[in-house]
Amino acid sequence: MGLNNFSTRNLILLGILILNGVDNISGTSESTLKAVSMLFRHGDRSPGMSYPLDPYHDYPWPGGYGALSPRGYRELYGSGLIKSTRYSSLLSIHCDTDATCNMDFNKILVLSSAIQRCVDSAESLLNGFVRANWPSNLINVIPQNQDEMLAAPGKPCPNYEDIMTTGISLNDPEFKAVIDFESTEGQEFLDYLQNNTGLVVNSPMVLLLLEDVLLVEKDNNLELPAWTDSVFEQYLVPLTSIVFDIWGSSQYMKIRSSTLFKDMTNKLDNLITGSDNQNILLYSAHDATVGSMLHFLGIRDQTVARPTYAASFNLELHQNQEIEDDYEVKLLYFASYDDQNPIEINIPDCQAPCPYKQFKLTIQPRLTPDYETACSQ
């Protein structure tokens, strides 16, 4: 809708300006921020599935399987409030002498995975972030069969999609740090899971899905069945962390992260050259999206194995007098929805203050060809 009039909500907008300590009315600000790109995971959700012998098979999850929970809505709203404080100088709120205030939503880009919990998370974050009515068409949802960067699986990628289905082998050597599936102990473990769940446990992806169900049920104060006592923390949790890391660093996810990175930086380049004015980029996605981006940029060791609900990876551009004809880039990791003290990432091969152009040059060798080419080579 472009520039929007909020004559009935001026008090809210003025309150934002006052609370955040930003003198946008006079057009001045102490902030060095030029732009931010936020890649965040959706909020708390119901499990994505059940398993045949699940005692909570008929549990009435609000919204059904895989839906953003009421807690998830609150998490993303709270995350939006925190981000609005940090990025208030980028919100284009202008008040005339008659105290009529306007917000320019053309400067905000929102892209969301088509999975409904991501769309709902984007809406909740926006509600906290701008704290005013925003246009219904502000969120751009990428159809899953066309999605090259946010949802996995998304657009078909024939050469590498098996990582999403059959995935890696149970005989992968990395699992031996927890249990050797080729040993008698490993076979007994798989039989134990199969007998108690009714699942055919023939791939690490089944372990990942099972652990997710149990974890969500536990987070919702549902008592886990007794058979999980001997295997959940000791085996399932560490095994699925390994699965997640192998998955996140796979060629399939590298292609998707490369596409996403190019999308982010192309839009920031357009802002810098003046061909576009979008200075707030919001990407609503999944734990796999965030986790694989950390692998892609070589900064996974500075964060955590699996991004929690509403975790956010933020790329900021700052004006810096030490850098001529360029901007400083900062990478931040918000570990949770209520994180007010994000981790400032040490950017590999680029000493702080890291120039944006140099940062892009360090990543250039990791970029894959366009999605179609990369997926058919």
C-alpha positions as CSV (number, residue, x, y, z in Angstrom):
1,M,0.0,0.0,0.0
2,G,3.0,2.3,0.2
3,L,3.0,5.3,2.6
4,N,0.2,4.7,5.1
5,N,-1.8,7.3,7.1
6,F,-2.3,6.5,10.8
7,S,-4.2,9.5,12.0
8,T,-6.1,7.4,14.5
9,R,-2.9,5.8,15.8
10,N,-0.6,8.7,16.0
11,L,-0.3,8.3,19.7
12,I,1.0,4.8,19.3
13,L,3.6,5.8,16.7
14,L,4.7,8.8,18.8
15,G,5.0,6.5,21.7
16,I,7.3,4.2,19.7
17,L,9.6,7.2,18.9
18,I,9.7,8.4,22.5
19,L,10.3,4.9,24.0
20,N,13.0,4.1,21.6
21,G,14.7,7.4,22.0
22,V,14.9,8.1,18.3
23,D,14.4,11.6,17.0
24,N,12.9,10.6,13.7
25,I,10.6,13.6,13.9
26,S,13.4,16.0,13.3
27,G,15.2,13.6,10.9
28,T,18.3,13.0,13.1
29,S,19.5,9.9,14.8
30,E,22.7,8.7,16.6
31,S,22.3,5.3,15.0
32,T,25.0,4.0,12.6
33,L,22.6,1.4,11.1
34,K,21.9,1.5,7.4
35,A,20.0,-1.8,7.1
36,V,19.3,-5.2,8.6
37,S,18.4,-8.6,7.2
38,M,16.8,-11.0,9.7
39,L,16.5,-14.7,9.1
40,F,14.4,-16.2,11.9
41,R,12.9,-19.5,12.9
42,H,9.2,-19.8,13.5
43,G,7.9,-20.0,17.1
44,D,6.8,-22.9,19.3
45,R,4.7,-25.4,17.5
46,S,2.8,-28.6,17.9
47,P,4.6,-31.8,16.8
48,G,4.8,-32.4,13.0
49,M,3.5,-35.9,13.4
50,S,2.6,-38.7,15.8
51,Y,3.8,-42.3,15.9
52,P,1.7,-45.5,15.8
53,L,2.0,-46.3,19.6
54,D,2.0,-42.7,20.8
55,P,-0.2,-42.4,23.9
56,Y,-1.0,-38.9,22.8
57,H,-2.0,-39.9,19.3
58,D,-5.4,-38.2,19.7
59,Y,-4.2,-35.2,21.7
60,P,-6.0,-32.0,20.6
61,W,-3.1,-29.9,19.5
62,P,-4.4,-26.3,18.8
63,G,-4.4,-25.9,15.0
64,G,-3.4,-29.5,14.4
65,Y,0.0,-31.0,13.7
66,G,2.8,-28.6,12.9
67,A,0.8,-25.5,13.8
68,L,2.2,-22.4,15.6
69,S,1.1,-22.7,19.2
70,P,-0.4,-19.9,21.3
71,R,3.0,-19.8,23.0
72,G,4.6,-19.5,19.6
73,Y,2.5,-16.4,18.8
74,R,3.6,-14.8,22.0
75,E,7.2,-15.6,21.4
76,L,7.3,-14.0,18.0
77,Y,5.4,-10.9,19.2
78,G,8.0,-10.6,22.0
79,S,10.8,-11.0,19.6
80,G,9.3,-8.3,17.4
81,L,9.2,-5.9,20.4
82,I,12.9,-6.6,21.1
83,K,13.9,-6.1,17.5
84,S,11.9,-2.9,17.2
85,T,14.0,-1.4,20.0
86,R,17.2,-2.3,18.3
87,Y,16.1,-1.3,14.8
88,S,13.8,1.6,15.5
89,S,16.1,4.0,13.6
90,L,15.3,2.1,10.4
91,L,11.5,2.3,10.8
92,S,10.4,5.2,8.6
93,I,8.0,7.0,10.8
94,H,7.5,10.7,9.9
95,C,5.3,13.2,11.7
96,D,4.2,16.5,10.2
97,T,3.8,19.7,12.1
98,D,0.2,18.9,12.7
99,A,1.3,15.6,14.4
100,T,0.0,13.5,11.5
101,C,2.2,10.4,11.4
102,N,3.0,8.1,8.5
103,M,4.9,4.8,8.2
104,D,6.5,3.8,5.0
105,F,6.0,0.1,4.7
106,N,7.7,0.1,1.2
107,K,11.0,0.0,3.1
108,I,10.2,-3.4,4.8
109,L,10.4,-6.6,2.8
110,V,8.9,-9.8,4.3
111,L,9.4,-13.2,2.7
112,S,8.0,-16.3,4.3
113,S,8.1,-20.0,3.8
114,A,4.6,-21.3,2.7
115,I,4.4,-23.5,5.8
116,Q,1.6,-21.9,7.8
117,R,3.5,-21.7,11.1
118,C,6.1,-19.5,9.3
119,V,3.4,-17.2,7.9
120,D,1.8,-16.9,11.3
121,S,5.2,-16.2,12.9
122,A,5.9,-13.4,10.4
123,E,2.5,-11.9,11.3
124,S,3.2,-12.0,15.0
125,L,6.7,-10.6,14.7
126,L,5.4,-7.7,12.6
127,N,2.7,-7.0,15.2
128,G,5.5,-6.5,17.8
129,F,8.0,-4.9,15.5
130,V,5.9,-2.1,14.1
131,R,3.1,-2.0,16.7
132,A,0.7,-0.4,14.2
133,N,-1.6,-1.8,11.5
134,W,0.4,-3.0,8.5
135,P,-0.8,-3.8,5.0
136,S,-2.2,-7.3,4.5
137,N,0.0,-7.7,1.4
138,L,3.2,-7.0,3.3
139,I,4.0,-10.7,3.7
140,N,5.2,-12.3,0.5
141,V,4.7,-16.1,0.8
142,I,6.9,-18.2,-1.5
143,P,4.9,-21.2,-2.9
144,Q,6.7,-24.4,-1.7
145,N,7.1,-25.9,-5.1
146,Q,8.9,-22.6,-6.2
147,D,10.9,-22.1,-2.9
148,E,14.6,-22.2,-3.5
149,M,15.7,-20.9,-0.1
150,L,13.3,-21.0,2.9
151,A,11.3,-24.2,3.0
152,A,13.0,-27.6,2.8
153,P,12.0,-29.5,0.8
154,G,11.0,-26.8,-1.6
155,K,11.5,-26.4,-5.3
156,P,12.6,-29.8,-6.7
157,C,16.4,-30.4,-6.7
158,P,16.7,-33.9,-8.2
159,N,20.4,-34.5,-7.6
160,Y,20.4,-33.9,-3.9
161,E,16.8,-34.4,-2.5
162,D,17.6,-37.8,-1.1
163,I,19.1,-36.1,1.9
164,M,15.5,-35.2,2.8
165,T,14.1,-38.7,2.4
166,T,16.5,-41.6,2.9
167,G,19.0,-39.1,4.2
168,I,22.3,-40.3,5.5
169,S,23.1,-43.9,6.4
170,L,22.7,-45.2,10.0
171,N,26.3,-46.5,9.4
172,D,27.7,-43.0,9.1
173,P,30.8,-43.0,11.2
174,E,29.8,-39.8,13.1
175,F,27.0,-41.8,14.9
176,K,29.6,-44.1,16.4
177,A,30.4,-41.4,19.0
178,V,27.0,-42.2,20.4
179,I,26.2,-45.7,19.4
180,D,27.4,-48.1,16.7
181,F,24.3,-49.2,14.8
182,E,26.2,-52.2,13.3
183,S,27.0,-53.6,16.7
184,T,24.7,-55.8,18.8
185,E,24.0,-52.8,21.1
186,G,23.0,-50.7,18.1
187,Q,20.7,-53.3,16.7
188,E,19.1,-53.9,20.1
189,F,18.5,-50.1,20.4
190,L,16.8,-50.0,17.0
191,D,14.6,-53.0,17.8
192,Y,13.7,-51.4,21.2
193,L,12.6,-48.2,19.4
194,Q,10.6,-50.1,16.8
195,N,8.9,-52.3,19.4
196,N,7.8,-49.3,21.5
197,T,6.9,-46.9,18.8
198,G,5.5,-49.0,16.0
199,L,7.8,-47.2,13.6
200,V,10.2,-48.8,11.1
201,V,13.4,-47.2,12.2
202,N,15.5,-47.6,9.0
203,S,17.1,-44.1,8.7
204,P,18.4,-41.3,10.8
205,M,15.5,-39.1,9.6
206,V,13.1,-41.4,11.5
207,L,15.1,-40.8,14.6
208,L,14.9,-37.0,14.0
209,L,11.1,-37.1,13.6
210,L,10.6,-39.3,16.7
211,E,12.8,-37.1,18.9
212,D,10.8,-34.1,17.7
213,V,7.5,-35.6,18.8
214,L,8.8,-36.6,22.2
215,L,10.5,-33.2,22.7
216,V,7.4,-31.2,21.9
217,E,5.2,-33.4,24.1
218,K,7.7,-33.0,27.0
219,D,7.8,-29.2,26.4
220,N,4.0,-29.2,26.8
221,N,4.1,-31.0,30.2
222,L,2.9,-34.3,28.8
223,E,4.4,-37.2,30.7
224,L,6.6,-39.3,28.3
225,P,6.0,-43.1,28.3
226,A,8.4,-45.0,30.6
227,W,10.2,-46.7,27.7
228,T,11.8,-43.3,26.8
229,D,13.6,-43.0,30.1
230,S,16.6,-45.1,29.0
231,V,16.9,-43.7,25.5
232,F,15.7,-40.1,25.1
233,E,18.5,-38.1,26.7
234,Q,21.2,-40.7,26.3
235,Y,20.7,-41.5,22.6
236,L,17.9,-39.7,20.8
237,V,18.9,-36.2,21.6
238,P,22.7,-36.5,20.7
239,L,21.9,-38.6,17.7
240,T,19.5,-36.1,16.2
241,S,21.9,-33.3,16.8
242,I,24.4,-35.2,14.6
243,V,21.7,-35.7,12.0
244,F,20.8,-32.0,12.0
245,D,24.4,-31.0,11.6
246,I,25.1,-33.4,8.7
247,W,21.8,-32.4,7.1
248,G,22.6,-28.6,7.6
249,S,26.0,-29.0,6.0
250,S,24.9,-31.1,3.1
251,Q,25.2,-30.0,-0.5
252,Y,21.4,-29.7,-0.8
253,M,21.3,-27.2,2.0
254,K,24.4,-25.4,0.8
255,I,22.6,-24.8,-2.5
256,R,19.6,-23.3,-0.7
257,S,21.8,-21.2,1.6
258,S,23.8,-19.9,-1.3
259,T,20.5,-18.8,-3.0
260,L,19.3,-17.2,0.2
261,F,22.6,-15.4,0.8
262,K,22.5,-14.0,-2.8
263,D,19.0,-12.8,-2.3
264,M,19.9,-11.0,0.9
265,T,23.0,-9.3,-0.5
266,N,21.4,-8.4,-3.8
267,K,18.7,-6.6,-2.0
268,L,21.3,-4.8,0.3
269,D,23.3,-3.9,-2.8
270,N,20.2,-2.4,-4.4
271,L,19.7,-0.3,-1.3
272,I,23.3,0.9,-1.4
273,T,23.2,1.8,-5.0
274,G,19.8,3.6,-4.6
275,S,17.9,1.3,-7.0
276,D,15.7,0.3,-4.1
277,N,14.9,1.6,-0.6
278,Q,14.2,-1.6,1.4
279,N,16.3,-1.4,4.5
280,I,14.5,-4.0,6.7
281,L,14.5,-7.6,5.2
282,L,12.6,-10.2,7.2
283,Y,12.8,-13.9,6.3
284,S,10.5,-16.3,8.2
285,A,11.8,-19.8,8.0
286,H,12.8,-23.0,9.8
287,D,15.5,-24.4,12.1
288,A,17.1,-26.1,9.1
289,T,17.2,-22.8,7.2
290,V,18.9,-20.9,10.0
291,G,21.2,-23.8,10.9
292,S,22.4,-24.4,7.3
293,M,23.1,-20.6,6.9
294,L,25.4,-20.8,9.9
295,H,27.2,-23.8,8.3
296,F,27.4,-22.0,5.0
297,L,29.0,-18.9,6.5
298,G,31.4,-21.0,8.5
299,I,30.2,-19.7,11.9
300,R,28.3,-22.7,13.2
301,D,30.9,-23.2,16.0
302,Q,30.0,-19.8,17.5
303,T,26.4,-20.7,18.0
304,V,24.4,-23.8,18.9
305,A,23.7,-27.1,17.1
306,R,20.0,-26.6,16.6
307,P,18.4,-23.1,16.5
308,T,15.6,-22.9,19.1
309,Y,12.1,-21.5,18.4
310,A,12.3,-17.8,17.2
311,A,16.1,-17.8,17.0
312,S,17.3,-15.2,14.6
313,F,20.4,-14.7,12.5
314,N,20.8,-11.0,11.7
315,L,23.1,-9.3,9.2
316,E,23.5,-5.6,9.8
317,L,25.0,-2.8,7.7
318,H,26.5,0.1,9.6
319,Q,28.1,3.4,8.6
320,N,31.7,3.5,9.9
321,Q,34.1,6.4,9.4
322,E,37.0,4.0,9.4
323,I,35.7,2.4,6.2
324,E,35.7,4.5,3.0
325,D,33.2,4.0,0.2
326,D,31.6,1.0,2.0
327,Y,29.7,-0.1,5.1
328,E,30.7,-2.2,8.0
329,V,28.9,-5.6,8.3
330,K,28.0,-7.2,11.6
331,L,26.6,-10.6,12.1
332,L,24.4,-11.2,15.2
333,Y,22.8,-14.3,16.6
334,F,19.7,-14.1,18.8
335,A,19.5,-17.5,20.5
336,S,15.9,-17.2,21.6
337,Y,12.8,-15.0,21.2
338,D,13.6,-13.1,24.4
339,D,17.3,-12.7,23.8
340,Q,18.3,-9.0,24.3
341,N,22.0,-9.6,24.3
342,P,22.8,-11.4,21.0
343,I,26.1,-13.1,20.2
344,E,28.2,-10.8,17.9
345,I,29.8,-13.2,15.5
346,N,33.5,-13.1,14.7
347,I,33.4,-13.0,10.9
348,P,36.0,-15.5,9.5
349,D,38.7,-14.0,7.3
350,C,37.5,-10.4,7.9
351,Q,38.8,-8.5,10.9
352,A,36.4,-6.1,12.6
353,P,35.3,-3.6,11.5
354,C,34.6,-5.9,8.5
355,P,33.8,-4.0,5.3
356,Y,30.7,-5.3,3.5
357,K,32.5,-5.7,0.1
358,Q,35.3,-7.7,1.7
359,F,32.7,-9.9,3.5
360,K,31.1,-10.7,0.2
361,L,34.4,-11.6,-1.3
362,T,35.2,-14.1,1.4
363,I,31.9,-15.8,0.8
364,Q,32.1,-15.7,-3.0
365,P,34.0,-19.0,-3.4
366,R,31.2,-20.8,-1.5
367,L,28.4,-19.6,-3.7
368,T,26.9,-22.2,-6.0
369,P,25.5,-21.6,-9.5
370,D,21.8,-20.6,-9.9
371,Y,19.4,-23.2,-8.3
372,E,18.4,-24.9,-11.5
373,T,22.0,-25.4,-12.6
374,A,23.3,-26.4,-9.2
375,C,20.5,-29.0,-8.8
376,S,21.0,-30.6,-12.2
377,Q,24.8,-30.8,-12.4
